[in-house]
Amino acid sequence: MDKDVVDFVSIYCPETDRCYYVRPGAHGTSVTLRITPSRNGQQAGVLFADSYRELPIQPLVGS
């Protein structure tokens, strides 16, 4: 994917019946969103899916 031409990616999760929105340029080659907390309680470096529920608002180029 050319991250320069994609503003965001919408991810549908059938387990939660929700969509999550990710800016490709903010991540490396892949992204993993957690829908449940880890069993060992790790939070550092964890991307919780609920943090990605809102469509990212980006100003239009030239605005």
mmCIF file of the N, C-alpha and C atoms, coordinates in Angstrom:
data_MODEL
# 
_entry.id   MODEL 
# 
loop_
_atom_site.group_PDB 
_atom_site.id 
_atom_site.type_symbol 
_atom_site.label_atom_id 
_atom_site.label_alt_id 
_atom_site.label_comp_id 
_atom_site.label_asym_id 
_atom_site.label_entity_id 
_atom_site.label_seq_id 
_atom_site.pdbx_PDB_ins_code 
_atom_site.Cartn_x 
_atom_site.Cartn_y 
_atom_site.Cartn_z 
_atom_site.occupancy 
_atom_site.B_iso_or_equiv 
_atom_site.pdbx_formal_charge 
_atom_site.auth_seq_id 
_atom_site.auth_comp_id 
_atom_site.auth_asym_id 
_atom_site.auth_atom_id 
_atom_site.pdbx_PDB_model_num 
ATOM 1   N N  . MET A 1 1  ? 0.845   -1.162  0.000  1.00 0.00 ? 1  MET A N  1 
ATOM 2   C CA . MET A 1 1  ? 0.000   0.000   0.000  1.00 0.00 ? 1  MET A CA 1 
ATOM 3   C C  . MET A 1 1  ? 0.899   1.236   0.000  1.00 0.00 ? 1  MET A C  1 
ATOM 4   N N  . ASP A 1 2  ? 0.555   2.202   -0.822 1.00 0.00 ? 2  ASP A N  1 
ATOM 5   C CA . ASP A 1 2  ? 1.268   3.472   -0.848 1.00 0.00 ? 2  ASP A CA 1 
ATOM 6   C C  . ASP A 1 2  ? 0.668   4.362   0.238  1.00 0.00 ? 2  ASP A C  1 
ATOM 7   N N  . LYS A 1 3  ? 1.371   4.497   1.348  1.00 0.00 ? 3  LYS A N  1 
ATOM 8   C CA . LYS A 1 3  ? 0.847   5.246   2.488  1.00 0.00 ? 3  LYS A CA 1 
ATOM 9   C C  . LYS A 1 3  ? 0.682   6.735   2.204  1.00 0.00 ? 3  LYS A C  1 
ATOM 10  N N  . ASP A 1 4  ? 1.298   7.219   1.129  1.00 0.00 ? 4  ASP A N  1 
ATOM 11  C CA . ASP A 1 4  ? 1.173   8.627   0.773  1.00 0.00 ? 4  ASP A CA 1 
ATOM 12  C C  . ASP A 1 4  ? -0.163  8.943   0.110  1.00 0.00 ? 4  ASP A C  1 
ATOM 13  N N  . VAL A 1 5  ? -0.869  7.940   -0.378 1.00 0.00 ? 5  VAL A N  1 
ATOM 14  C CA . VAL A 1 5  ? -2.142  8.186   -1.064 1.00 0.00 ? 5  VAL A CA 1 
ATOM 15  C C  . VAL A 1 5  ? -3.352  7.662   -0.278 1.00 0.00 ? 5  VAL A C  1 
ATOM 16  N N  . VAL A 1 6  ? -3.124  7.073   0.884  1.00 0.00 ? 6  VAL A N  1 
ATOM 17  C CA . VAL A 1 6  ? -4.212  6.534   1.705  1.00 0.00 ? 6  VAL A CA 1 
ATOM 18  C C  . VAL A 1 6  ? -4.271  7.317   3.010  1.00 0.00 ? 6  VAL A C  1 
ATOM 19  N N  . ASP A 1 7  ? -5.411  7.924   3.301  1.00 0.00 ? 7  ASP A N  1 
ATOM 20  C CA . ASP A 1 7  ? -5.572  8.693   4.535  1.00 0.00 ? 7  ASP A CA 1 
ATOM 21  C C  . ASP A 1 7  ? -5.782  7.787   5.743  1.00 0.00 ? 7  ASP A C  1 
ATOM 22  N N  . PHE A 1 8  ? -6.635  6.773   5.578  1.00 0.00 ? 8  PHE A N  1 
ATOM 23  C CA . PHE A 1 8  ? -6.888  5.842   6.678  1.00 0.00 ? 8  PHE A CA 1 
ATOM 24  C C  . PHE A 1 8  ? -7.386  4.521   6.108  1.00 0.00 ? 8  PHE A C  1 
ATOM 25  N N  . VAL A 1 9  ? -7.323  3.500   6.945  1.00 0.00 ? 9  VAL A N  1 
ATOM 26  C CA . VAL A 1 9  ? -7.830  2.175   6.599  1.00 0.00 ? 9  VAL A CA 1 
ATOM 27  C C  . VAL A 1 9  ? -8.911  1.834   7.614  1.00 0.00 ? 9  VAL A C  1 
ATOM 28  N N  . SER A 1 10 ? -10.021 1.322   7.140  1.00 0.00 ? 10 SER A N  1 
ATOM 29  C CA . SER A 1 10 ? -11.107 0.879   8.005  1.00 0.00 ? 10 SER A CA 1 
ATOM 30  C C  . SER A 1 10 ? -10.987 -0.626  8.186  1.00 0.00 ? 10 SER A C  1 
ATOM 31  N N  . ILE A 1 11 ? -11.019 -1.066  9.438  1.00 0.00 ? 11 ILE A N  1 
ATOM 32  C CA . ILE A 1 11 ? -10.894 -2.491  9.757  1.00 0.00 ? 11 ILE A CA 1 
ATOM 33  C C  . ILE A 1 11 ? -12.183 -2.937  10.435 1.00 0.00 ? 11 ILE A C  1 
ATOM 34  N N  . TYR A 1 12 ? -12.840 -3.931  9.864  1.00 0.00 ? 12 TYR A N  1 
ATOM 35  C CA . TYR A 1 12 ? -14.057 -4.469  10.490 1.00 0.00 ? 12 TYR A CA 1 
ATOM 36  C C  . TYR A 1 12 ? -13.683 -5.716  11.279 1.00 0.00 ? 12 TYR A C  1 
ATOM 37  N N  . CYS A 1 13 ? -14.147 -5.788  12.524 1.00 0.00 ? 13 CYS A N  1 
ATOM 38  C CA . CYS A 1 13 ? -13.895 -6.946  13.383 1.00 0.00 ? 13 CYS A CA 1 
ATOM 39  C C  . CYS A 1 13 ? -15.229 -7.654  13.639 1.00 0.00 ? 13 CYS A C  1 
ATOM 40  N N  . PRO A 1 14 ? -15.417 -8.857  13.096 1.00 0.00 ? 14 PRO A N  1 
ATOM 41  C CA . PRO A 1 14 ? -16.680 -9.561  13.307 1.00 0.00 ? 14 PRO A CA 1 
ATOM 42  C C  . PRO A 1 14 ? -16.917 -9.958  14.769 1.00 0.00 ? 14 PRO A C  1 
ATOM 43  N N  . GLU A 1 15 ? -15.832 -10.115 15.542 1.00 0.00 ? 15 GLU A N  1 
ATOM 44  C CA . GLU A 1 15 ? -15.997 -10.490 16.957 1.00 0.00 ? 15 GLU A CA 1 
ATOM 45  C C  . GLU A 1 15 ? -16.658 -9.386  17.769 1.00 0.00 ? 15 GLU A C  1 
ATOM 46  N N  . THR A 1 16 ? -16.385 -8.130  17.407 1.00 0.00 ? 16 THR A N  1 
ATOM 47  C CA . THR A 1 16 ? -16.972 -7.012  18.139 1.00 0.00 ? 16 THR A CA 1 
ATOM 48  C C  . THR A 1 16 ? -18.087 -6.337  17.349 1.00 0.00 ? 16 THR A C  1 
ATOM 49  N N  . ASP A 1 17 ? -18.225 -6.684  16.060 1.00 0.00 ? 17 ASP A N  1 
ATOM 50  C CA . ASP A 1 17 ? -19.182 -6.067  15.149 1.00 0.00 ? 17 ASP A CA 1 
ATOM 51  C C  . ASP A 1 17 ? -18.975 -4.552  15.096 1.00 0.00 ? 17 ASP A C  1 
ATOM 52  N N  . ARG A 1 18 ? -17.684 -4.148  15.071 1.00 0.00 ? 18 ARG A N  1 
ATOM 53  C CA . ARG A 1 18 ? -17.324 -2.729  15.032 1.00 0.00 ? 18 ARG A CA 1 
ATOM 54  C C  . ARG A 1 18 ? -16.249 -2.495  13.984 1.00 0.00 ? 18 ARG A C  1 
ATOM 55  N N  . CYS A 1 19 ? -16.148 -1.239  13.572 1.00 0.00 ? 19 CYS A N  1 
ATOM 56  C CA . CYS A 1 19 ? -15.078 -0.819  12.664 1.00 0.00 ? 19 CYS A CA 1 
ATOM 57  C C  . CYS A 1 19 ? -14.057 -0.020  13.456 1.00 0.00 ? 19 CYS A C  1 
ATOM 58  N N  . TYR A 1 20 ? -12.808 -0.148  13.042 1.00 0.00 ? 20 TYR A N  1 
ATOM 59  C CA . TYR A 1 20 ? -11.701 0.584   13.639 1.00 0.00 ? 20 TYR A CA 1 
ATOM 60  C C  . TYR A 1 20 ? -10.963 1.281   12.505 1.00 0.00 ? 20 TYR A C  1 
ATOM 61  N N  . TYR A 1 21 ? -10.437 2.476   12.790 1.00 0.00 ? 21 TYR A N  1 
ATOM 62  C CA . TYR A 1 21 ? -9.833  3.306   11.752 1.00 0.00 ? 21 TYR A CA 1 
ATOM 63  C C  . TYR A 1 21 ? -8.376  3.591   12.103 1.00 0.00 ? 21 TYR A C  1 
ATOM 64  N N  . VAL A 1 22 ? -7.497  3.302   11.155 1.00 0.00 ? 22 VAL A N  1 
ATOM 65  C CA . VAL A 1 22 ? -6.061  3.420   11.388 1.00 0.00 ? 22 VAL A CA 1 
ATOM 66  C C  . VAL A 1 22 ? -5.440  4.264   10.284 1.00 0.00 ? 22 VAL A C  1 
ATOM 67  N N  . ARG A 1 23 ? -4.542  5.163   10.661 1.00 0.00 ? 23 ARG A N  1 
ATOM 68  C CA . ARG A 1 23 ? -3.753  5.926   9.689  1.00 0.00 ? 23 ARG A CA 1 
ATOM 69  C C  . ARG A 1 23 ? -2.530  5.074   9.327  1.00 0.00 ? 23 ARG A C  1 
ATOM 70  N N  . PRO A 1 24 ? -2.417  4.614   8.092  1.00 0.00 ? 24 PRO A N  1 
ATOM 71  C CA . PRO A 1 24 ? -1.296  3.756   7.705  1.00 0.00 ? 24 PRO A CA 1 
ATOM 72  C C  . PRO A 1 24 ? 0.063   4.391   7.952  1.00 0.00 ? 24 PRO A C  1 
ATOM 73  N N  . GLY A 1 25 ? 0.179   5.699   7.736  1.00 0.00 ? 25 GLY A N  1 
ATOM 74  C CA . GLY A 1 25 ? 1.459   6.371   7.910  1.00 0.00 ? 25 GLY A CA 1 
ATOM 75  C C  . GLY A 1 25 ? 1.950   6.402   9.349  1.00 0.00 ? 25 GLY A C  1 
ATOM 76  N N  . ALA A 1 26 ? 1.067   6.113   10.302 1.00 0.00 ? 26 ALA A N  1 
ATOM 77  C CA . ALA A 1 26 ? 1.438   6.134   11.718 1.00 0.00 ? 26 ALA A CA 1 
ATOM 78  C C  . ALA A 1 26 ? 1.998   4.800   12.198 1.00 0.00 ? 26 ALA A C  1 
ATOM 79  N N  . HIS A 1 27 ? 2.056   3.815   11.301 1.00 0.00 ? 27 HIS A N  1 
ATOM 80  C CA . HIS A 1 27 ? 2.488   2.469   11.685 1.00 0.00 ? 27 HIS A CA 1 
ATOM 81  C C  . HIS A 1 27 ? 3.484   1.926   10.664 1.00 0.00 ? 27 HIS A C  1 
ATOM 82  N N  . GLY A 1 28 ? 4.176   0.874   11.048 1.00 0.00 ? 28 GLY A N  1 
ATOM 83  C CA . GLY A 1 28 ? 5.132   0.246   10.148 1.00 0.00 ? 28 GLY A CA 1 
ATOM 84  C C  . GLY A 1 28 ? 4.434   -0.557  9.070  1.00 0.00 ? 28 GLY A C  1 
ATOM 85  N N  . THR A 1 29 ? 4.895   -1.769  8.849  1.00 0.00 ? 29 THR A N  1 
ATOM 86  C CA . THR A 1 29 ? 4.320   -2.597  7.789  1.00 0.00 ? 29 THR A CA 1 
ATOM 87  C C  . THR A 1 29 ? 3.018   -3.266  8.207  1.00 0.00 ? 29 THR A C  1 
ATOM 88  N N  . SER A 1 30 ? 2.754   -3.323  9.507  1.00 0.00 ? 30 SER A N  1 
ATOM 89  C CA . SER A 1 30 ? 1.503   -3.926  9.966  1.00 0.00 ? 30 SER A CA 1 
ATOM 90  C C  . SER A 1 30 ? 1.094   -3.285  11.292 1.00 0.00 ? 30 SER A C  1 
ATOM 91  N N  . VAL A 1 31 ? -0.140  -3.531  11.678 1.00 0.00 ? 31 VAL A N  1 
ATOM 92  C CA . VAL A 1 31 ? -0.647  -3.036  12.955 1.00 0.00 ? 31 VAL A CA 1 
ATOM 93  C C  . VAL A 1 31 ? -1.544  -4.114  13.547 1.00 0.00 ? 31 VAL A C  1 
ATOM 94  N N  . THR A 1 32 ? -1.459  -4.268  14.859 1.00 0.00 ? 32 THR A N  1 
ATOM 95  C CA . THR A 1 32 ? -2.294  -5.237  15.562 1.00 0.00 ? 32 THR A CA 1 
ATOM 96  C C  . THR A 1 32 ? -3.053  -4.499  16.656 1.00 0.00 ? 32 THR A C  1 
ATOM 97  N N  . LEU A 1 33 ? -4.372  -4.591  16.610 1.00 0.00 ? 33 LEU A N  1 
ATOM 98  C CA . LEU A 1 33 ? -5.209  -3.962  17.624 1.00 0.00 ? 33 LEU A CA 1 
ATOM 99  C C  . LEU A 1 33 ? -5.746  -5.042  18.551 1.00 0.00 ? 33 LEU A C  1 
ATOM 100 N N  . ARG A 1 34 ? -5.673  -4.792  19.848 1.00 0.00 ? 34 ARG A N  1 
ATOM 101 C CA . ARG A 1 34 ? -6.201  -5.746  20.830 1.00 0.00 ? 34 ARG A CA 1 
ATOM 102 C C  . ARG A 1 34 ? -7.648  -5.406  21.142 1.00 0.00 ? 34 ARG A C  1 
ATOM 103 N N  . ILE A 1 35 ? -8.493  -6.423  21.153 1.00 0.00 ? 35 ILE A N  1 
ATOM 104 C CA . ILE A 1 35 ? -9.887  -6.193  21.530 1.00 0.00 ? 35 ILE A CA 1 
ATOM 105 C C  . ILE A 1 35 ? -10.138 -6.606  22.978 1.00 0.00 ? 35 ILE A C  1 
ATOM 106 N N  . THR A 1 36 ? -9.211  -7.358  23.557 1.00 0.00 ? 36 THR A N  1 
ATOM 107 C CA . THR A 1 36 ? -9.290  -7.735  24.972 1.00 0.00 ? 36 THR A CA 1 
ATOM 108 C C  . THR A 1 36 ? -7.932  -7.476  25.616 1.00 0.00 ? 36 THR A C  1 
ATOM 109 N N  . PRO A 1 37 ? -7.899  -7.208  26.912 1.00 0.00 ? 37 PRO A N  1 
ATOM 110 C CA . PRO A 1 37 ? -6.614  -6.999  27.588 1.00 0.00 ? 37 PRO A CA 1 
ATOM 111 C C  . PRO A 1 37 ? -5.761  -8.275  27.542 1.00 0.00 ? 37 PRO A C  1 
ATOM 112 N N  . SER A 1 38 ? -4.441  -8.082  27.573 1.00 0.00 ? 38 SER A N  1 
ATOM 113 C CA . SER A 1 38 ? -3.555  -9.250  27.584 1.00 0.00 ? 38 SER A CA 1 
ATOM 114 C C  . SER A 1 38 ? -3.662  -9.946  28.936 1.00 0.00 ? 38 SER A C  1 
ATOM 115 N N  . ARG A 1 39 ? -3.422  -11.232 28.952 1.00 0.00 ? 39 ARG A N  1 
ATOM 116 C CA . ARG A 1 39 ? -3.552  -12.000 30.195 1.00 0.00 ? 39 ARG A CA 1 
ATOM 117 C C  . ARG A 1 39 ? -2.515  -11.598 31.237 1.00 0.00 ? 39 ARG A C  1 
ATOM 118 N N  . ASN A 1 40 ? -1.339  -11.146 30.776 1.00 0.00 ? 40 ASN A N  1 
ATOM 119 C CA . ASN A 1 40 ? -0.306  -10.765 31.736 1.00 0.00 ? 40 ASN A CA 1 
ATOM 120 C C  . ASN A 1 40 ? -0.395  -9.292  32.137 1.00 0.00 ? 40 ASN A C  1 
ATOM 121 N N  . GLY A 1 41 ? -1.390  -8.574  31.613 1.00 0.00 ? 41 GLY A N  1 
ATOM 122 C CA . GLY A 1 41 ? -1.608  -7.189  31.992 1.00 0.00 ? 41 GLY A CA 1 
ATOM 123 C C  . GLY A 1 41 ? -0.712  -6.185  31.285 1.00 0.00 ? 41 GLY A C  1 
ATOM 124 N N  . GLN A 1 42 ? 0.066   -6.622  30.298 1.00 0.00 ? 42 GLN A N  1 
ATOM 125 C CA . GLN A 1 42 ? 0.954   -5.711  29.583 1.00 0.00 ? 42 GLN A CA 1 
ATOM 126 C C  . GLN A 1 42 ? 0.151   -4.598  28.918 1.00 0.00 ? 42 GLN A C  1 
ATOM 127 N N  . GLN A 1 43 ? 0.641   -3.376  29.058 1.00 0.00 ? 43 GLN A N  1 
ATOM 128 C CA . GLN A 1 43 ? -0.001  -2.240  28.405 1.00 0.00 ? 43 GLN A CA 1 
ATOM 129 C C  . GLN A 1 43 ? 0.979   -1.453  27.549 1.00 0.00 ? 43 GLN A C  1 
ATOM 130 N N  . ALA A 1 44 ? 2.265   -1.539  27.858 1.00 0.00 ? 44 ALA A N  1 
ATOM 131 C CA . ALA A 1 44 ? 3.278   -0.814  27.085 1.00 0.00 ? 44 ALA A CA 1 
ATOM 132 C C  . ALA A 1 44 ? 3.313   -1.362  25.662 1.00 0.00 ? 44 ALA A C  1 
ATOM 133 N N  . GLY A 1 45 ? 3.176   -0.479  24.693 1.00 0.00 ? 45 GLY A N  1 
ATOM 134 C CA . GLY A 1 45 ? 3.247   -0.878  23.300 1.00 0.00 ? 45 GLY A CA 1 
ATOM 135 C C  . GLY A 1 45 ? 2.000   -1.562  22.763 1.00 0.00 ? 45 GLY A C  1 
ATOM 136 N N  . VAL A 1 46 ? 0.953   -1.676  23.587 1.00 0.00 ? 46 VAL A N  1 
ATOM 137 C CA . VAL A 1 46 ? -0.282  -2.337  23.175 1.00 0.00 ? 46 VAL A CA 1 
ATOM 138 C C  . VAL A 1 46 ? -1.235  -1.301  22.584 1.00 0.00 ? 46 VAL A C  1 
ATOM 139 N N  . LEU A 1 47 ? -1.818  -1.615  21.433 1.00 0.00 ? 47 LEU A N  1 
ATOM 140 C CA . LEU A 1 47 ? -2.788  -0.733  20.791 1.00 0.00 ? 47 LEU A CA 1 
ATOM 141 C C  . LEU A 1 47 ? -4.188  -1.305  21.019 1.00 0.00 ? 47 LEU A C  1 
ATOM 142 N N  . PHE A 1 48 ? -4.934  -0.672  21.897 1.00 0.00 ? 48 PHE A N  1 
ATOM 143 C CA . PHE A 1 48 ? -6.274  -1.147  22.200 1.00 0.00 ? 48 PHE A CA 1 
ATOM 144 C C  . PHE A 1 48 ? -7.252  -0.680  21.123 1.00 0.00 ? 48 PHE A C  1 
ATOM 145 N N  . ALA A 1 49 ? -8.025  -1.600  20.611 1.00 0.00 ? 49 ALA A N  1 
ATOM 146 C CA . ALA A 1 49 ? -8.934  -1.330  19.499 1.00 0.00 ? 49 ALA A CA 1 
ATOM 147 C C  . ALA A 1 49 ? -9.895  -0.184  19.806 1.00 0.00 ? 49 ALA A C  1 
ATOM 148 N N  . ASP A 1 50 ? -10.361 -0.089  21.032 1.00 0.00 ? 50 ASP A N  1 
ATOM 149 C CA . ASP A 1 50 ? -11.318 0.976   21.375 1.00 0.00 ? 50 ASP A CA 1 
ATOM 150 C C  . ASP A 1 50 ? -10.740 2.372   21.162 1.00 0.00 ? 50 ASP A C  1 
ATOM 151 N N  . SER A 1 51 ? -9.433  2.504   21.140 1.00 0.00 ? 51 SER A N  1 
ATOM 152 C CA . SER A 1 51 ? -8.796  3.798   20.879 1.00 0.00 ? 51 SER A CA 1 
ATOM 153 C C  . SER A 1 51 ? -8.870  4.182   19.409 1.00 0.00 ? 51 SER A C  1 
ATOM 154 N N  . TYR A 1 52 ? -9.302  3.264   18.571 1.00 0.00 ? 52 TYR A N  1 
ATOM 155 C CA . TYR A 1 52 ? -9.346  3.488   17.122 1.00 0.00 ? 52 TYR A CA 1 
ATOM 156 C C  . TYR A 1 52 ? -10.774 3.430   16.575 1.00 0.00 ? 52 TYR A C  1 
ATOM 157 N N  . ARG A 1 53 ? -11.745 3.749   17.406 1.00 0.00 ? 53 ARG A N  1 
ATOM 158 C CA . ARG A 1 53 ? -13.157 3.700   17.002 1.00 0.00 ? 53 ARG A CA 1 
ATOM 159 C C  . ARG A 1 53 ? -13.590 4.923   16.199 1.00 0.00 ? 53 ARG A C  1 
ATOM 160 N N  . GLU A 1 54 ? -12.947 6.048   16.439 1.00 0.00 ? 54 GLU A N  1 
ATOM 161 C CA . GLU A 1 54 ? -13.335 7.298   15.770 1.00 0.00 ? 54 GLU A CA 1 
ATOM 162 C C  . GLU A 1 54 ? -12.580 7.453   14.457 1.00 0.00 ? 54 GLU A C  1 
ATOM 163 N N  . LEU A 1 55 ? -13.275 7.927   13.446 1.00 0.00 ? 55 LEU A N  1 
ATOM 164 C CA . LEU A 1 55 ? -12.655 8.216   12.160 1.00 0.00 ? 55 LEU A CA 1 
ATOM 165 C C  . LEU A 1 55 ? -11.674 9.359   12.343 1.00 0.00 ? 55 LEU A C  1 
ATOM 166 N N  . PRO A 1 56 ? -10.407 9.172   11.952 1.00 0.00 ? 56 PRO A N  1 
ATOM 167 C CA . PRO A 1 56 ? -9.427  10.253  12.139 1.00 0.00 ? 56 PRO A CA 1 
ATOM 168 C C  . PRO A 1 56 ? -9.822  11.473  11.307 1.00 0.00 ? 56 PRO A C  1 
ATOM 169 N N  . ILE A 1 57 ? -9.795  12.623  11.929 1.00 0.00 ? 57 ILE A N  1 
ATOM 170 C CA . ILE A 1 57 ? -10.094 13.868  11.254 1.00 0.00 ? 57 ILE A CA 1 
ATOM 171 C C  . ILE A 1 57 ? -8.764  14.471  10.797 1.00 0.00 ? 57 ILE A C  1 
ATOM 172 N N  . GLN A 1 58 ? -8.663  14.740  9.513  1.00 0.00 ? 58 GLN A N  1 
ATOM 173 C CA . GLN A 1 58 ? -7.461  15.301  8.936  1.00 0.00 ? 58 GLN A CA 1 
ATOM 174 C C  . GLN A 1 58 ? -7.819  16.576  8.209  1.00 0.00 ? 58 GLN A C  1 
ATOM 175 N N  . PRO A 1 59 ? -7.053  17.651  8.394  1.00 0.00 ? 59 PRO A N  1 
ATOM 176 C CA . PRO A 1 59 ? -7.358  18.849  7.623  1.00 0.00 ? 59 PRO A CA 1 
ATOM 177 C C  . PRO A 1 59 ? -7.077  18.599  6.130  1.00 0.00 ? 59 PRO A C  1 
ATOM 178 N N  . LEU A 1 60 ? -7.877  19.209  5.268  1.00 0.00 ? 60 LEU A N  1 
ATOM 179 C CA . LEU A 1 60 ? -7.661  19.073  3.835  1.00 0.00 ? 60 LEU A CA 1 
ATOM 180 C C  . LEU A 1 60 ? -6.370  19.773  3.454  1.00 0.00 ? 60 LEU A C  1 
ATOM 181 N N  . VAL A 1 61 ? -5.689  19.228  2.472  1.00 0.00 ? 61 VAL A N  1 
ATOM 182 C CA . VAL A 1 61 ? -4.458  19.844  1.996  1.00 0.00 ? 61 VAL A CA 1 
ATOM 183 C C  . VAL A 1 61 ? -4.776  21.250  1.491  1.00 0.00 ? 61 VAL A C  1 
ATOM 184 N N  . GLY A 1 62 ? -3.986  22.214  1.912  1.00 0.00 ? 62 GLY A N  1 
ATOM 185 C CA . GLY A 1 62 ? -4.210  23.592  1.493  1.00 0.00 ? 62 GLY A CA 1 
ATOM 186 C C  . GLY A 1 62 ? -5.156  24.359  2.397  1.00 0.00 ? 62 GLY A C  1 
ATOM 187 N N  . SER A 1 63 ? -5.675  23.722  3.459  1.00 0.00 ? 63 SER A N  1 
ATOM 188 C CA . SER A 1 63 ? -6.605  24.413  4.368  1.00 0.00 ? 63 SER A CA 1 
ATOM 189 C C  . SER A 1 63 ? -5.849  25.213  5.393  1.00 0.00 ? 63 SER A C  1 
# 
